[in-house]
Amino acid sequence: MADHDLVDVSISADDADWLADFTRSLVEDKLAACGNLIPGVRSVYRWDGAIHDDQQTLVILHTRADLVPAII
């Protein structure tokens, strides 16, 4: 993959306002061209040895491959 290739990065969080603010800061800092926020995503995951089933908000960020380390 070349550094200029376009990629999508997905991040989920239980705090929709925090995720919107985080997305806005990435766009303002030109680390992402766009972020699509999708509320009401049901996430099933393992954390601390237990299975969780929670409502979260998902963002899909549109960015370049070379910017992913800065987002992380």
Secondary structure in CASP SS format (residue, H / E / C, confidence):
PFRMAT SS
TARGET T0000
AUTHOR 0000-0000-0000
METHOD secondary structure of the structure
MODEL  1
M C 1.00
A C 1.00
D C 1.00
H C 1.00
D C 1.00
L E 1.00
V E 1.00
D E 1.00
V E 1.00
S E 1.00
I E 1.00
S E 1.00
A E 1.00
D C 1.00
D C 1.00
A H 1.00
D H 1.00
W H 1.00
L H 1.00
A H 1.00
D H 1.00
F H 1.00
T H 1.00
R H 1.00
S H 1.00
L H 1.00
V H 1.00
E H 1.00
D C 1.00
K C 1.00
L C 1.00
A C 1.00
A C 1.00
C E 1.00
G E 1.00
N E 1.00
L E 1.00
I E 1.00
P E 1.00
G E 1.00
V E 1.00
R E 1.00
S E 1.00
V E 1.00
Y E 1.00
R E 1.00
W E 1.00
D C 1.00
G C 1.00
A E 1.00
I E 1.00
H E 1.00
D E 1.00
D E 1.00
Q E 1.00
Q E 1.00
T E 1.00
L E 1.00
V E 1.00
I E 1.00
L E 1.00
H E 1.00
T E 1.00
R E 1.00
A H 1.00
D H 1.00
L H 1.00
V H 1.00
P H 1.00
A H 1.00
I H 1.00
I C 1.00
END
